[in-house]
Amino acid sequence: MKILENLKLDKWYGIVLYLGVLLIASSFIFKPEFLKEKHLFGLGIGMILIGIAYWMSEKHLSEIAYGGILSTQIIKHNFVSIILIIFGIGFIGLFGFKLFLTLI
């Protein structure tokens, strides 16, 4: 399974990003009678926006300390990533609620 090794699913926002892509693809491929495709599509767009915002905010910080190089990853958001997160949460909230209403 070389495909799964190349996906780099080691962070939660990577998983959210790929789940968003799968939701969008499933809205085009499958036509269930009890779900509306536009709600799946909107939910997938929201998940993709959040995944992209966190992916672009990931920074690598390296410094020389204790006689060697210490490296770590931090999340530092900028204006664009905050806007993407706000829109992503809005899409997930709106379309998740509409999807829930279609199931009731």
DSSP file with accessible surface (Angstrom, degrees, kcal/mol):
  #  RESIDUE AA STRUCTURE BP1 BP2  ACC     N-H-->O    O-->H-N    N-H-->O    O-->H-N    TCO  KAPPA ALPHA  PHI   PSI    X-CA   Y-CA   Z-CA
    1    1 A M     >        0   0  175      0, 0.0     4,-1.0     0, 0.0     3,-0.3   0.000 360.0 360.0 360.0  67.4    0.0    0.0    0.0
    2    2 A K  H  >  +     0   0  147      1,-0.2     4,-1.4     2,-0.2     0, 0.0   0.763 360.0  67.1 -68.0 -23.4    2.4    2.7   -1.2
    3    3 A I  H  > S+     0   0  131      1,-0.2     4,-0.6     2,-0.2     3,-0.2   0.934 100.2  47.3 -65.6 -43.9   -0.5    5.0   -1.8
    4    4 A L  H  4 S+     0   0  102     -3,-0.3     3,-0.5     1,-0.2     4,-0.4   0.825 108.8  55.1 -69.0 -28.8   -1.3    5.3    1.9
    5    5 A E  H >< S+     0   0  128     -4,-1.0     3,-0.6     1,-0.2    -1,-0.2   0.833 106.2  51.8 -71.9 -30.6    2.3    5.9    2.8
    6    6 A N  H 3< S+     0   0  126     -4,-1.4    -1,-0.2    -3,-0.2    -2,-0.2   0.593  92.5  75.0 -82.3 -10.2    2.6    8.9    0.4
    7    7 A L  T 3< S-     0   0   47     -4,-0.6    -1,-0.2    -3,-0.5    -2,-0.1   0.752  87.6-143.0 -75.4 -22.6   -0.5   10.6    1.8
    8    8 A K    <   +     0   0  163     -3,-0.6     3,-0.5    -4,-0.4     2,-0.3   0.987  29.0 173.1  57.1  63.9    1.2   11.9    4.9
    9    9 A L        +     0   0   74     -5,-0.4    -1,-0.2     1,-0.2     6,-0.1  -0.212  39.1 115.2 -94.1  46.1   -1.7   11.4    7.3
   10   10 A D        +     0   0  120     -2,-0.3     2,-0.3    -3,-0.1    -1,-0.2   0.633  65.7  59.0 -92.8 -11.7    0.3   12.2   10.4
   11   11 A K  S >> S-     0   0   59     -3,-0.5     4,-1.4     1,-0.1     3,-0.5  -0.871  81.5-126.4-116.0 152.2   -1.5   15.5   11.3
   12   12 A W  H 3> S+     0   0  134     -2,-0.3     4,-2.1     1,-0.2     5,-0.1   0.863 109.8  55.4 -66.3 -34.3   -5.2   15.9   12.1
   13   13 A Y  H 3> S+     0   0   13      1,-0.2     4,-1.9     2,-0.2    -1,-0.2   0.783 102.5  56.6 -74.5 -21.6   -5.6   18.6    9.5
   14   14 A G  H <> S+     0   0   13     -3,-0.5     4,-2.3     2,-0.2    -1,-0.2   0.898 108.2  47.8 -69.1 -38.7   -4.2   16.4    6.8
   15   15 A I  H  X S+     0   0   79     -4,-1.4     4,-2.5     2,-0.2    -2,-0.2   0.918 111.1  50.5 -67.1 -41.3   -6.9   13.9    7.6
   16   16 A V  H  X S+     0   0   29     -4,-2.1     4,-2.1     2,-0.2    -2,-0.2   0.909 109.6  52.1 -62.7 -39.8   -9.6   16.6    7.5
   17   17 A L  H  X S+     0   0   40     -4,-1.9     4,-1.9     1,-0.2    -2,-0.2   0.945 112.2  43.8 -62.0 -47.4   -8.3   17.8    4.1
   18   18 A Y  H  X S+     0   0   87     -4,-2.3     4,-2.4     1,-0.2    -1,-0.2   0.862 111.2  54.3 -70.1 -33.3   -8.5   14.3    2.6
   19   19 A L  H  X S+     0   0   81     -4,-2.5     4,-2.3     2,-0.2    -1,-0.2   0.882 107.2  52.3 -65.3 -36.5  -11.9   13.7    4.2
   20   20 A G  H  X S+     0   0    0     -4,-2.1     4,-2.2     2,-0.2    -2,-0.2   0.913 109.2  48.6 -63.2 -42.0  -13.1   16.9    2.5
   21   21 A V  H  X S+     0   0   73     -4,-1.9     4,-2.6     1,-0.2    -2,-0.2   0.916 111.4  50.4 -64.5 -40.2  -11.8   15.7   -0.8
   22   22 A L  H  X S+     0   0  112     -4,-2.4     4,-2.6     1,-0.2    -2,-0.2   0.888 109.3  51.3 -65.8 -37.4  -13.6   12.3   -0.3
   23   23 A L  H  X S+     0   0   40     -4,-2.3     4,-1.7     2,-0.2    -1,-0.2   0.908 111.2  47.2 -65.4 -41.5  -16.8   14.1    0.6
   24   24 A I  H  X S+     0   0   26     -4,-2.2     4,-1.0     2,-0.2    -2,-0.2   0.931 113.6  47.9 -65.4 -43.5  -16.7   16.2   -2.6
   25   25 A A  H >X S+     0   0   39     -4,-2.6     4,-2.1     1,-0.2     3,-0.6   0.913 110.9  51.4 -63.9 -38.8  -15.9   13.2   -4.7
   26   26 A S  H 3X S+     0   0   27     -4,-2.6     4,-1.9     1,-0.2    -1,-0.2   0.819 102.6  59.8 -70.1 -27.0  -18.7   11.2   -3.1
   27   27 A S  H 3< S+     0   0    3     -4,-1.7    -1,-0.2     1,-0.2    -2,-0.2   0.797 112.5  39.8 -69.4 -25.7  -21.2   14.0   -3.8
   28   28 A F  H << S+     0   0  133     -4,-1.0    -2,-0.2    -3,-0.6    -1,-0.2   0.805 122.9  38.4 -87.2 -32.8  -20.4   13.6   -7.5
   29   29 A I  H  < S+     0   0  117     -4,-2.1     2,-0.3    -5,-0.1    -3,-0.2   0.938 110.5  52.2 -86.8 -50.9  -20.2    9.8   -7.7
   30   30 A F     <  -     0   0  131     -4,-1.9    -1,-0.1    -5,-0.2     0, 0.0  -0.669  56.3-166.3 -94.7 144.8  -23.0    8.6   -5.4
   31   31 A K        -     0   0  136     -2,-0.3     2,-0.1     5,-0.0    -4,-0.1  -0.620  15.3-178.9-125.5  72.3  -26.6    9.7   -5.5
   32   32 A P        -     0   0   36      0, 0.0     3,-0.4     0, 0.0     5,-0.1  -0.428  27.0-138.3 -73.3 149.6  -28.3    8.5   -2.3
   33   33 A E  S    S+     0   0  201      1,-0.2     0, 0.0    -2,-0.1     0, 0.0   0.777  99.6  51.7 -76.8 -26.7  -32.0    9.3   -1.9
   34   34 A F  S    S+     0   0  134      2,-0.0     2,-0.3    69,-0.0    -1,-0.2   0.506 106.6  57.6 -93.4  -4.0  -31.8   10.4    1.7
   35   35 A L  S    S-     0   0   33     -3,-0.4     2,-0.5    68,-0.0    64,-0.1  -0.943  75.7-130.8-123.1 149.7  -28.9   12.9    1.3
   36   36 A K    >>  -     0   0  105     -2,-0.3     4,-1.4     1,-0.1     3,-0.6  -0.845  12.8-142.1 -98.4 134.4  -28.6   16.0   -0.8
   37   37 A E  H 3> S+     0   0   65     -2,-0.5     4,-2.5     1,-0.2     5,-0.2   0.841  98.4  59.8 -65.7 -33.3  -25.4   16.2   -2.8
   38   38 A K  H 3> S+     0   0  137      1,-0.2     4,-2.3     2,-0.2    -1,-0.2   0.843 103.2  52.5 -67.7 -28.5  -25.0   20.0   -2.4
   39   39 A H  H <> S+     0   0   12     -3,-0.6     4,-2.2     2,-0.2    -1,-0.2   0.899 110.2  47.2 -72.9 -39.5  -24.9   19.5    1.4
   40   40 A L  H  X S+     0   0   15     -4,-1.4     4,-2.3     2,-0.2    -2,-0.2   0.903 112.4  51.1 -63.4 -40.5  -22.1   16.9    1.1
   41   41 A F  H  X S+     0   0   80     -4,-2.5     4,-2.3     2,-0.2    -2,-0.2   0.930 111.0  47.1 -63.6 -45.7  -20.3   19.2   -1.3
   42   42 A G  H  X S+     0   0    5     -4,-2.3     4,-2.1     2,-0.2    -1,-0.2   0.895 111.4  50.9 -64.6 -39.1  -20.5   22.2    1.1
   43   43 A L  H  X S+     0   0   29     -4,-2.2     4,-2.0     2,-0.2    -1,-0.2   0.913 110.8  49.8 -63.9 -40.4  -19.3   20.1    4.0
   44   44 A G  H  X S+     0   0    0     -4,-2.3     4,-2.4     2,-0.2    -2,-0.2   0.898 108.1  52.8 -65.3 -39.3  -16.4   18.9    2.0
   45   45 A I  H  X S+     0   0   52     -4,-2.3     4,-2.5     1,-0.2    -1,-0.2   0.922 108.9  50.2 -62.5 -43.2  -15.5   22.5    1.0
   46   46 A G  H  X S+     0   0    0     -4,-2.1     4,-2.0     1,-0.2    -1,-0.2   0.909 111.1  48.4 -61.7 -41.3  -15.5   23.6    4.6
   47   47 A M  H  X S+     0   0   30     -4,-2.0     4,-2.4     1,-0.2    -1,-0.2   0.898 111.1  50.5 -67.3 -38.0  -13.2   20.7    5.6
   48   48 A I  H  X S+     0   0   32     -4,-2.4     4,-2.7     2,-0.2     5,-0.2   0.911 108.3  52.9 -65.7 -41.4  -10.8   21.5    2.7
   49   49 A L  H  X S+     0   0   35     -4,-2.5     4,-2.3     2,-0.2    -2,-0.2   0.925 111.4  45.6 -61.3 -42.4  -10.7   25.1    3.8
   50   50 A I  H  X S+     0   0   19     -4,-2.0     4,-2.2     2,-0.2     5,-0.3   0.926 113.3  50.0 -67.7 -41.5   -9.7   24.2    7.3
   51   51 A G  H  X S+     0   0    0     -4,-2.4     4,-2.1     1,-0.2    -2,-0.2   0.922 112.8  46.3 -63.0 -41.7   -7.1   21.7    6.2
   52   52 A I  H  X S+     0   0   64     -4,-2.7     4,-2.7     2,-0.2     5,-0.2   0.902 110.2  54.1 -67.9 -39.7   -5.5   24.1    3.8
   53   53 A A  H  X S+     0   0    0     -4,-2.3     4,-1.0    -5,-0.2    -2,-0.2   0.927 113.3  41.3 -62.5 -43.8   -5.5   26.9    6.4
   54   54 A Y  H  X S+     0   0   57     -4,-2.2     4,-0.6     2,-0.2    -1,-0.2   0.860 113.6  53.9 -73.1 -33.1   -3.6   24.7    9.0
   55   55 A W  H >< S+     0   0  169     -4,-2.1     3,-0.8    -5,-0.3    -2,-0.2   0.921 110.8  45.2 -66.9 -40.7   -1.3   23.3    6.3
   56   56 A M  H 3< S+     0   0   59     -4,-2.7    -1,-0.2     1,-0.2    -2,-0.2   0.718 109.9  56.7 -77.7 -15.4   -0.2   26.7    5.1
   57   57 A S  H 3< S+     0   0    1     -4,-1.0    19,-2.6    -5,-0.2     2,-0.4   0.535  79.3 110.5 -89.1  -7.1    0.2   27.9    8.8
   58   58 A E  E <<  -A   75   0A  43     -3,-0.8     2,-0.3    -4,-0.6    17,-0.2  -0.557  47.3-179.4 -74.2 122.9    2.7   25.1    9.6
   59   59 A K  E     -A   74   0A  92     15,-3.3    15,-2.8    -2,-0.4     2,-0.5  -0.915  24.1-133.4-122.2 151.5    6.1   26.6   10.1
   60   60 A H  E     -A   73   0A 118     -2,-0.3     2,-0.5    13,-0.2    13,-0.2  -0.913  19.1-163.8-106.0 127.3    9.4   24.9   11.0
   61   61 A L  E     +A   72   0A  81     11,-3.4    11,-2.7    -2,-0.5     2,-0.4  -0.952   9.9 178.7-114.7 123.4   11.5   26.6   13.8
   62   62 A S  E     +A   71   0A  71     -2,-0.5     2,-0.3     9,-0.2     9,-0.2  -0.975   4.2 166.8-125.5 140.4   15.2   25.7   14.1
   63   63 A E  E     -A   70   0A 108      7,-2.4     7,-3.3    -2,-0.4     2,-0.7  -0.988  37.2-114.3-149.1 155.0   17.6   27.1   16.6
   64   64 A I  E     +A   69   0A 145     -2,-0.3     2,-0.3     5,-0.2     5,-0.2  -0.817  53.1 143.2 -92.7 119.3   21.1   26.2   17.9
   65   65 A A  E >   +A   68   0A  22      3,-2.6     3,-1.5    -2,-0.7    -2,-0.1  -0.989  54.1  16.0-154.6 150.0   21.0   25.3   21.5
   66   66 A Y  T 3  S-     0   0  225     -2,-0.3     3,-0.1     1,-0.3    -1,-0.1   0.830 129.7 -56.4  56.2  34.3   22.7   22.8   23.9
   67   67 A G  T 3  S+     0   0   87      1,-0.2    -1,-0.3    -3,-0.0     2,-0.3   0.670 124.4  57.9  76.7  17.6   25.4   22.2   21.4
   68   68 A G  E <  S-A   65   0A  33     -3,-1.5    -3,-2.6    -5,-0.0     2,-0.6  -0.902  90.8 -78.8-158.1-174.9   23.2   21.1   18.5
   69   69 A I  E     -A   64   0A 128     -2,-0.3     2,-0.5    -5,-0.2    -5,-0.2  -0.877  35.3-161.7-102.6 122.9   20.3   22.1   16.3
   70   70 A L  E     -A   63   0A  84     -7,-3.3    -7,-2.4    -2,-0.6     2,-0.4  -0.881  10.9-173.5-102.0 132.3   16.8   21.9   17.8
   71   71 A S  E     +A   62   0A  80     -2,-0.5     2,-0.3    -9,-0.2    -9,-0.2  -0.983   9.0 163.8-129.4 137.5   14.0   21.8   15.3
   72   72 A T  E     -A   61   0A  75    -11,-2.7   -11,-3.4    -2,-0.4     2,-0.5  -0.956  32.3-120.0-145.6 163.5   10.2   21.9   15.9
   73   73 A Q  E     -A   60   0A  80     -2,-0.3     2,-0.3   -13,-0.2   -13,-0.2  -0.919  30.6-179.2-108.3 133.1    7.0   22.6   14.0
   74   74 A I  E     -A   59   0A  67    -15,-2.8   -15,-3.3    -2,-0.5     2,-0.6  -0.882  27.2-126.5-126.3 159.9    4.7   25.4   15.1
   75   75 A I  E     +A   58   0A  73     -2,-0.3     2,-0.5   -17,-0.2   -17,-0.2  -0.941  30.2 174.7-106.3 115.4    1.4   26.7   13.8
   76   76 A K        -     0   0  139    -19,-2.6     2,-0.2    -2,-0.6    -2,-0.0  -0.933  16.5-153.5-125.4 106.8    1.5   30.4   13.1
   77   77 A H        -     0   0   68     -2,-0.5     2,-0.2     4,-0.1   -23,-0.1  -0.508   8.6-166.7 -82.4 146.8   -1.6   31.8   11.6
   78   78 A N     >  -     0   0   76     -2,-0.2     4,-2.1     1,-0.0     5,-0.2  -0.568  44.1 -84.0-115.6-174.4   -1.8   34.9    9.4
   79   79 A F  H  > S+     0   0  159      1,-0.2     4,-2.1    -2,-0.2     5,-0.2   0.909 126.1  49.7 -61.0 -42.5   -4.7   36.9    8.2
   80   80 A V  H  > S+     0   0   82      1,-0.2     4,-2.4     2,-0.2    -1,-0.2   0.922 110.6  48.8 -66.4 -42.4   -5.5   34.6    5.2
   81   81 A S  H  > S+     0   0    0      1,-0.2     4,-2.3     2,-0.2    -1,-0.2   0.884 110.1  51.6 -68.2 -34.5   -5.4   31.4    7.3
   82   82 A I  H  X S+     0   0   83     -4,-2.1     4,-2.4     2,-0.2    -1,-0.2   0.924 110.2  49.1 -66.4 -41.2   -7.7   32.9    9.9
   83   83 A I  H  X S+     0   0   58     -4,-2.1     4,-2.6     1,-0.2     5,-0.2   0.923 111.1  50.5 -62.6 -42.5  -10.2   34.0    7.2
   84   84 A L  H  X S+     0   0   37     -4,-2.4     4,-2.6     1,-0.2    -1,-0.2   0.900 110.5  49.3 -63.3 -39.4  -10.1   30.4    5.7
   85   85 A I  H  X S+     0   0   24     -4,-2.3     4,-2.8     2,-0.2     5,-0.3   0.920 110.8  49.9 -66.3 -41.6  -10.7   28.9    9.1
   86   86 A I  H  X S+     0   0  105     -4,-2.4     4,-2.2     1,-0.2    -2,-0.2   0.943 114.5  43.8 -62.8 -46.9  -13.7   31.2    9.8
   87   87 A F  H  X S+     0   0  120     -4,-2.6     4,-2.7     2,-0.2    -1,-0.2   0.897 113.5  52.4 -64.8 -38.5  -15.2   30.4    6.4
   88   88 A G  H  X S+     0   0    0     -4,-2.6     4,-2.7    -5,-0.2     5,-0.2   0.929 110.4  46.3 -63.8 -44.2  -14.5   26.6    6.9
   89   89 A I  H  X S+     0   0  102     -4,-2.8     4,-2.7     1,-0.2     5,-0.2   0.901 112.7  51.8 -65.4 -38.1  -16.1   26.5   10.3
   90   90 A G  H  X S+     0   0   43     -4,-2.2     4,-2.8    -5,-0.3     5,-0.3   0.932 111.6  45.8 -62.7 -45.0  -19.1   28.4    8.8
   91   91 A F  H  X S+     0   0   70     -4,-2.7     4,-2.5     2,-0.2     5,-0.5   0.917 114.3  48.1 -63.6 -44.4  -19.4   26.0    5.9
   92   92 A I  H  X S+     0   0   54     -4,-2.7     4,-1.9    -5,-0.2     5,-0.3   0.924 114.9  46.0 -63.9 -42.5  -19.1   23.0    8.2
   93   93 A G  H  X S+     0   0   46     -4,-2.7     4,-1.9    -5,-0.2    -2,-0.2   0.949 117.8  41.5 -65.2 -47.5  -21.7   24.4   10.6
   94   94 A L  H  X S+     0   0   87     -4,-2.8     4,-2.3    -5,-0.2    -2,-0.2   0.967 122.4  36.7 -66.9 -53.8  -24.2   25.4    8.0
   95   95 A F  H  X S+     0   0   41     -4,-2.5     4,-2.3    -5,-0.3    -1,-0.2   0.804 115.0  55.4 -75.6 -27.1  -24.0   22.4    5.7
   96   96 A G  H  X S+     0   0   25     -4,-1.9     4,-2.3    -5,-0.5    -1,-0.2   0.913 110.3  46.7 -66.7 -39.9  -23.5   19.9    8.6
   97   97 A F  H  X S+     0   0  121     -4,-1.9     4,-2.3    -5,-0.3    -2,-0.2   0.923 113.6  48.0 -65.7 -42.8  -26.8   21.3   10.1
   98   98 A K  H  X S+     0   0   89     -4,-2.3     4,-1.6     2,-0.2    -2,-0.2   0.890 111.8  50.0 -66.1 -37.1  -28.6   21.1    6.8
   99   99 A L  H  X S+     0   0   24     -4,-2.3     4,-1.0     2,-0.2    -1,-0.2   0.903 110.2  50.6 -66.1 -39.2  -27.3   17.5    6.2
  100  100 A F  H  X S+     0   0  120     -4,-2.3     4,-0.9     1,-0.2     3,-0.4   0.893 108.1  53.1 -64.8 -38.1  -28.5   16.6    9.7
  101  101 A L  H  < S+     0   0   90     -4,-2.3     3,-0.2     1,-0.2    -1,-0.2   0.833 105.0  54.0 -67.6 -32.1  -31.9   18.0    8.9
  102  102 A T  H  < S+     0   0   43     -4,-1.6    -1,-0.2     1,-0.2    -2,-0.2   0.762 106.1  54.0 -72.2 -22.7  -32.2   15.9    5.8
  103  103 A L  H  <        0   0  101     -4,-1.0    -1,-0.2    -3,-0.4    -2,-0.2   0.716 360.0 360.0 -81.3 -21.8  -31.5   12.8    7.9
  104  104 A I     <        0   0  144     -4,-0.9    -3,-0.0    -3,-0.2    -4,-0.0  -0.454 360.0 360.0 -79.6 360.0  -34.3   13.5   10.3
